[in-house]
Amino acid sequence: MRLFRFFILLSLLLAGSAQAEFPGSASNSNTLTGLLQGSSNQADFLPVHQAFRPGVLEADARQITVIFDIAPGYYLYRHRLHFSLQGAQDQVLTAQLPEGKHKTDEYFGDVEVYYNQLQVTLDISELPAGAGSLAVGFQGCADAGLCYPPEVVTLPLDNSAGAASAESSDASAGMSLASQTGSLALLLFFVAGMGLTFTPCVLPMLPILSSLVLGRSAIGRGRALVLALAYVLGMAITLAIVGALIGSFGAALNIQARLQSPWILGTFALFFALFALAMFGHFDLSLPRFLREPLERLNQRTEGGSLAGAASMGVLSTLVVSPCISAPLAGALIYISTTGDALGGGVKLFALGLGMGVPLLLVALFGSALLPRSGPWLNTVKHLFGFGLLAVAIWLIERLLPGQLSLALWAALAAGLAVRIGLFSADHGNHLRRTLALLIALYASAALFGALAGAVDPLRPLAPFTGNTMAPQAQSDFVVLQDPAQLDQALRNAAQQQQPAIIDVYADWCISCKVMEREILSHPEVRDALAGYARIKLDLTANTPAQRDWLTRHQLFGPPAYLFFTPGGEELRTLRIQGEVDKAHFTQVLQRAAAGNMTP
């Protein structure tokens, strides 16, 4: 759903990372068979303690190693993991978590998840007396469309040897998947670093910078390469240190989990919008003068021609960045802070620094003959980074806005981009650029008209004109309850009035619930079919003991789930829906209910 926007972010903005959607299905391959046989799709899902099996691999006075065996097709959320020692005084432990697979959700933002197997190291200063067990909190989902409530299990610490049930096959598969994702992220940061070099603040200065790094004496190409490489490594290592520090800062504050807050999302969106204005030239973003001027003087006194001098210049140039680089770099640092990954943040910014240093290496070896001529196109590159930063701002804030307003913002961004790359340019010779601008402008027009007509999907802006539109307020059709006792009373009231009922089992942390609500329950055909039902939504967001008991009593693993009841108050177990399904499955169930082909 967000592929178009992520292509913009990843191609124009160095803060983009490998946000890969998981190839989840909607459990639809056996939909028709299940309906014909009168069976539910609940059997497709494992109980939570079979889907996620934690165990203590090793424990001593200084360190505890926990391992999760994750069933195929299921994943754990990184920001939902927490650990504490149980004893006379409970002690919350800090976990050393590896980088997971990045997952971008249109409602919950950027998250990291783990597949197959996860090994977690917990550092403890000293094992407290009487601490005989470890409390492990986690939450996960199934690719097929089911979210489990948050779970807490207690693991004994005196029998850790037999806890590691999963072997290296699953672990190697998960490591391979994470490795591929991490490699793509590094490549994107490297390419973004090269792109930042082709801006008006940097490219014209490369020959001058080369002469300063190499010194004024004539040297061979080998020596020139070594000196230029020392400068680039000094710059890249400094960026890596900054990235690691920012990643650690994000982990300490758990910024990834805090991104669920509208205030945090709005603040980050405002920052990215300001960074974009800086790239458009409305103001310069730089260090305060009391910090910048001493660093500039120190950089000017540093002499090139030696390894130490070249490396020092690389370090200082990182601290005194040019206006064309400061805004995208600030955006990258904000992104890294949300991942909470110190190692990943350091490696990504190291790749960024290497990308920025490639043109300097070429100048040091071959002179400025290989560099393209300066011209207005440099400002175009700079402005493209600005549009990328604006795209990030819209992407962050659209989860807080009505769908039509979000689509209108994407239309405005596309229109501005079309004008900037030459929609109304007087240069009639550049046909390719004008054609591209025209195509972007056509999309902007379609998105704007679609938003005015009620469309919400940037990939289908003309849906209202093709009969494929949806009403956005399905939630208002349901009575929202949180207390299972109130739910039972509502079902009794419906039975007294001889009214059929449907229960929508929902939670805010359930991604599939949001998808079902928007793409199925909001559809006019589904809403009309449910018009005669008592529509009740059981909100399990709080995950209270009473709610968990209700799930256990009804043999449900978690949301989403849909339970249908006859006018007499009996559940139609053969029509129960567990997990995410498509509209065809849902409407077929409703048709069976309407036709009276129901077996309580």
C-alpha positions, 0 to 999 in steps of 0.5 A, spaced: 500 500 500 505 504 501 510 502 495 509 508 491 511 513 497 517 508 499 520 509 492 520 516 493 523 516 500 528 511 498 530 514 492 530 521 494 532 521 501 538 518 505 534 517 511 530 511 507 532 504 509 530 498 507 523 498 509 520 491 506 513 489 507 512 481 508 509 477 503 503 476 508 497 472 505 490 473 507 489 466 508 484 466 502 487 460 498 482 455 502 476 460 503 471 456 498 473 450 500 472 452 508 465 455 506 463 448 502 465 444 508 462 449 513 469 449 517 472 456 520 479 458 518 481 458 525 485 452 525 489 455 520 493 459 526 497 456 532 496 457 539 500 463 541 505 458 545 506 454 539 507 460 535 512 463 539 516 458 544 521 462 549 526 459 553 533 460 557 539 458 553 544 460 558 544 463 565 550 465 569 551 471 574 553 476 569 548 474 563 542 471 561 541 468 554 534 467 551 532 464 545 525 464 541 523 459 537 518 462 532 514 458 527 514 459 520 509 465 518 509 468 524 513 474 527 515 478 533 515 485 534 522 488 537 519 494 541 514 489 544 519 485 548 521 486 555 525 482 560 525 482 568 528 478 573 523 475 578 525 475 586 524 479 592 525 485 588 524 485 581 529 487 576 528 490 569 533 488 564 536 491 558 536 487 552 541 486 546 537 485 540 539 484 533 537 488 527 530 485 525 527 485 519 524 492 517 516 492 516 513 499 515 505 499 516 501 504 514 498 505 521 503 504 526 509 506 522 516 503 522 517 497 526 522 491 526 520 484 527 523 477 527 522 471 524 524 464 525 529 464 531 531 470 535 537 470 540 537 475 546 542 477 551 541 480 557 546 483 561 546 483 569 550 487 574 549 481 579 544 476 579 540 478 585 539 473 591 532 469 590 531 471 583 529 464 580 525 466 574 525 470 568 519 474 566 519 475 558 514 479 555 512 479 547 507 480 542 507 477 535 502 476 529 501 471 523 503 473 516 496 470 514 492 476 518 492 475 526 495 479 531 496 475 538 495 479 545 501 481 549 503 475 553 508 474 559 511 468 560 515 466 566 522 462 565 525 458 570 533 460 571 535 453 574 534 449 567 537 453 562 540 447 558 534 444 555 531 450 553 534 451 546 529 447 542 531 450 535 537 449 531 541 453 526 537 451 520 531 456 522 537 461 525 540 461 518 534 463 514 532 468 519 540 471 519 540 471 511 533 475 511 536 480 515 542 480 511 539 481 505 535 487 508 541 490 511 545 490 505 539 494 501 539 499 506 547 500 506 546 500 498 541 506 499 545 510 504 551 509 499 547 512 493 544 517 497 551 519 500 553 520 492 547 524 491 549 529 496 555 530 493 552 533 486 549 539 490 551 546 489 554 547 496 559 541 494 561 539 487 564 546 485 568 545 492 571 538 490 577 540 486 579 545 492 578 540 497 582 535 493 588 540 493 587 542 500 587 534 502 593 532 498 597 539 499 601 543 494 607 538 492 606 534 486 605 527 488 604 520 485 597 517 484 598 512 489 600 517 494 594 521 492 589 515 493 592 514 500 591 521 502 584 522 499 582 515 502 584 517 509 580 524 509 574 519 506 575 514 512 576 520 517 569 523 515 566 516 514 568 514 521 566 520 524 559 519 521 559 512 524 560 514 531 555 519 531 550 514 528 551 509 533 550 514 539 544 517 536 541 509 535 543 508 542 539 514 544 533 512 541 534 505 544 534 508 551 528 512 550 524 507 546 523 512 540 520 506 536 514 505 541 513 512 542 512 513 534 505 511 536 503 517 539 500 523 535 504 528 538 511 525 537 509 523 529 507 531 528 513 533 531 517 529 527 513 531 521 514 538 523 522 537 523 522 534 516 518 539 513 523 544 516 529 540 513 525 541 506 525 548 507 532 548 508 534 544 502 529 549 498 534 555 500 529 558 505 534 558 510 541 555 512 541 549 517 548 549 521 551 549 527 550 555 532 556 560 531 559 559 537 561 552 535 561 553 528 567 558 528 572 555 532 571 548 528 572 552 521 578 556 524 581 549 526 580 546 520 583 552 516 589 551 520 590 543 519 595 542 513 594 536 508 599 532 505 600 527 511 595 522 513 594 525 520 592 531 516 588 528 511 584 524 516 583 530 521 580 534 515 575 529 514 573 529 521 572 536 522 569 537 515 563 532 518 562 537 524 562 543 519 557 540 514 555 545 508 548 547 508 546 542 502 548 536 507 545 538 514 538 538 513 538 531 509 543 528 515 539 531 520 533 527 517 537 521 517 539 522 524 532 522 526 530 516 522 536 512 526 534 514 532 527 511 531 530 504 530 534 504 536 539 500 533 546 503 535 550 498 530 545 499 524 546 506 525 553 507 525 554 502 519 549 506 515 552 513 516 559 509 515 556 507 508 553 514 507 560 517 508 563 512 503 558 514 498 560 522 499 567 520 499 567 517 492 567 523 488 573 526 492 577 519 490 576 520 483 578 527 483 584 525 487 586 520 482 584 523 475 583 530 477 576 534 475 576 532 468 571 526 470 566 531 474 560 534 470 560 541 469 556 545 474 550 548 472 542 549 474 542 542 475 545 542 481 540 546 484 535 541 482 538 535 485 538 539 492 531 541 491 529 533 489 532 532 496 527 537 499 521 533 496 524 527 499 524 530 506 517 533 505 515 526 502 517 523 509 513 529 513 507 527 509 508 519 510 509 520 518 503 525 519 498 521 514 496 516 519 493 522 523 489 525 518 483 523 514 484 519 508 482 524 503 486 530 506 492 525 506 491 524 498 490 531 497 497 533 500 500 527 496 497 531 490 500 537 492 507 534 493 507 531 486 504 538 483 510 541 486 515 536 483 512 537 476 513 544 476 520 544 479 523 539 474 520 543 468 513 543 467 512 550 465 520 550 462 521 555 456 527 550 454 523 546 449 529 542 447 529 537 454 523 533 451 524 527 456 524 532 462 518 535 460 515 528 459 516 526 466 514 533 469 507 532 465 506 525 467 507 527 474 502 533 473 497 528 471 498 524 477 497 530 481 491 532 478 488 525 478 490 525 486 486 531 487 480 530 484 480 523 487 481 526 494 475 531 492 471 525 491 472 521 497 478 517 495 484 515 500 488 511 496 494 514 493 495 508 488 488 508 486 486 516 486 480 515 481 477 509 485 470 513 486 470 514 479 470 507 477 465 504 482 470 502 487 470 507 493 469 505 500 465 509 506 471 511 511 466 511 517 465 503 518 467 504 525 461 508 527 456 503 525 459 498 531 457 499 538 464 499 541 465 495 548 471 494 552 468 490 558 466 482 556 460 483 561 457 489 557 458 485 551 454 479 554 448 484 556 448 487 549 447 480 546 442 478 551 438 485 548 439 483 541 436 476 542 430 479 546 429 483 540 430 477 535 435 481 532 441 477 529 448 480 532 455 480 529 461 481 534 468 484 531 474 482 536 478 488 535 485 492 538 488 498 536 495 494 536 492 489 531 494 491 524 489 486 520 483 489 524 485 496 521 485 493 514 479 489 515 475 495 517 478 500 512 477 495 506 471 490 508 467 493 513 467 500 510 465 497 503 457 499 502 455 492 500 458 489 507 455 495 510 448 494 507 448 487 508 450 488 516 444 493 516 439 488 520 445 486 525 446 488 532 453 490 531 458 490 537 465 491 537 469 488 543 476 492 543 481 488 546 486 494 546 487 494 554 488 486 554 485 486 561 484 479 565 477 479 563 478 480 556 483 475 556 478 470 559 473 472 554 478 470 549 480 463 552 472 461 553 471 462 546 477 459 544 480 465 540 487 466 539 486 474 538 484 479 533 481 480 528 475 475 529 468 475 527 462 472 531 455 471 528 449 470 532 442 468 530 436 472 533 435 467 538 442 468 541 446 462 539 453 463 535 454 460 528 460 456 529 461 454 522 461 461 520 466 464 525 472 468 522 478 468 525 484 472 522 484 477 516 480 474 510 478 478 503 472 481 501 469 475 497 470 470 503 466 475 508 461 477 503 460 469 502 459 468 510 454 474 510 450 471 504 450 464 507 447 468 514 442 471 510 439 465 506 438 462 513 443 456 511 446 456 518 448 450 523 448 453 530 
